[in-house]
Amino acid sequence: MTFGEKIQKLRKEAGLSQEELACQLGVSRQAVSKWERDSGYPETEKIVHMSRLFNVTLDYLLNEENSRRDQDSAPSRTEEEKGFYVSLETARGFLACQKVRYRKISLAVFLFIAGLAFSFMESETGILIFMLFVIAGAVLLFSVKLSDTPYRRIWLEPLLFDKNVLSELTSEYTDYRKKTHTGTLTGIALIGIGILFFPLLLPAEQELWDSVLLGAGMILAGAGAFLCIYLTGMVKSYRLLIRNTDQLIDYPPFRKE
């Protein structure tokens, strides 16, 4: 079995499309297609990544003569180990995709709220800017909705982890949750100050300054909403990995010393 045939077989057994595998490896779909046709060869770093992703040895991937023997000795899932194996690289890729996703969602909400600052301007220019903010926010939300989800199996199946990988992710989750606690409280404070406090700073008779403060309050509230949504979303993503664990497994070739 050639290198390309092995990659194609392992990819299909893992339930990944060429696009999904390319996303996890940080390459184009065309590159994966070339590898599977034996028209090209990946860098060593990519081969190591695939060996961890598919839970096979490097020797199995690279040595055609011993492919059958190495495949028999490669880690395999028993009936009791049904689920989706998550390597550290897969977890990192999932979290990176989630960061992009929640940044877009958070920025969209910021644009919706901050755009209200211009709606207080009694002019056509203010209304036009407000509409542009709304359109930009809508585009961001639709881009999230329409984008591919290369890690959808993480949402749908029980997850299998190497003990060391789960331990590292749990430690990261604990540290991240502590760091985001202050950020989330700051976001809530900004929302409260922007919506409840700023409108009370000046009497309603001073219409010009009142509109300025209302606008500034909306911008602060938008920034607070950005912090809350983004940080809460990332904590939720970590929690999905940590708490969706079906079994802990330990593949000796990939244990961390």
Phi, psi and omega in degrees: 000128182284168179302315181297320179295323178296315180298316180297316180297313181295321180298315181292322178296329179278354179074028182254142171276170177298323179295319181293318178295319179299320180296318181291331181267350181074034178231179179274160177297325180298325179295316178297319179299319178296318179298317184290336176271002184060032177262358180197172183222133182286166175291160181303320180300321180291323179295317177299318179300316181292325179297322178286320182297318184263000177061045175233165180279158175297325180298322178297318181291322190263337186257106182289326183295322185257019186298320181293317180295315182292327179294322179295326182270353180289152180301135178227158182267133176274176179299330181281349185251031180293136181151186182254118180285130181246110174278171178297322179296319178296316178299318179297317179296319179298314181295324178295318177295321179294324177300313179298317182298311183286334174295318179295315180297315181296318179294323178298315179295320177302316181295320179299314184284313181295330178299334178298335179301324181277340178290341178282346177286126182276066179205160179293329178298317179298317179295321179297315179296319178302314180295323178296320177298316181296317180296316180298318178296319180295320178299318179298316180295319179292326178296325176291317182295322186270349183287153178292154177242086186293347183245034185296335180294334177295328180280336192255338188239157170298148185253142177248132183233146162291144184302320181291324179295313180297321178298317180293317179295321179297318178297317178297318180298317179298314179295317182295320181296322178295318182292324183281344181301313179294319180297320179293318177297322177297318178299316179297319179297318179297320178298314181297316180296316183294320185271321187260325188269312184302319180297343183265358185290326182233149177293153183297339182296330180272080190298320183298306182292328178297319179293322179297315180293323176298318179296315178298323179296321179293322178295317177298317180296322178296319178296321178295319178295322177302311181300313184297313183293315183294310183293318179296321179296319180290323175298319178298322180294315176299317183296325178300318179293313187291319189265356179261027184281127177267310179213157172258131179232160183223110179261109186309319183299342186240015177290143178272131180286000000 
